[in-house]
Amino acid sequence: DSEELSDRELALERLMLAFRTYDGVDATQLAYRYGLDLASAAGTAKVERLAARKLLTVDGAVIRPTLRGLALADSIARELSP
């Protein structure tokens, strides 16, 4: 059997996998591949809220989980997904 995932579901899966490692995700690549623009006003606000809670760090276009953020990777991904 196989499952067909929508772009939204693919973006969520990518975020969940990315936030389970310190490598994180490149927001530019995420926007290009899945259409999830974390640099938009809404996306930036979400990222900033999570960074203020010490769950994420932002280094240019790369968004990485903190140690605390690693433990909450899936919920962070859900919060950032459209």
N, C-alpha and C positions, 0 to 999 in steps of 0.2 A: 504494500500500500504506500501511497505517497500523499502528501498534503500540499496544497497550493496556498502560499501565504501572500497577503496583500503587502503593499509597500509599507504601510503602517506597522504591520506585524513583523516584517523583516527589520525595520528600523528598531523596533522594541527588542527583538532578539539580538541585534548588533550591539545595542546599548547595554543589555544585560551581560553579554559576554565581555564587552570592553571594560565595564566597571568591576569585573571580578579580578582584574589585574591592575598593577600600577601603571601600565602603558596607557590606559584610558582610551580616548577616542579623539580623532581629528575632526573637528566640527565642519571643516571645509569639505572633507571627503564624505561625511555623513549627509550633508546637504546635496552634494553632487549625485551620490549614489541612490539615496532614499528620499530626497526631497524634504528632509527634516532640517530646517534652518534654525539652529540654536543661536545664530547671530542676529536673528530678527528681534524686535522689541520684546515680544512675548517670551521667546527662547532665552534671551539675555536675562530677563527678569527672573526666570526660573533658575537659571544657572547661578545668578547672584544670590538668590535666597539660599540655595544649597551650599554655596561657598561661605556665606555668612554663618551657616550652621556648622561649618568646619567639616562638611562631607565631601566637598570637591575643591580642587585647585584648578586655576586656569593659567596656562602658559602659552600665550599667543592663541592659536586655534586649537590647541590640545587641552582637553578637559580630562583630569585624572581624579580618581577617588583618593581620599585620605585613608589612613588606617581605619578610622571609624566608618568612612564611606564604603570600604570594602565589605564590611559586615552587612551593609544595607544596599548592596549593589542592585538587586532586583527592584526594590521600591524606588530607588533613585531613578532607575531607567524608566519605570512607569510614570514617574512624575514629569520626566522630560519628554516622553513620547507624546505625539499629538492625540 
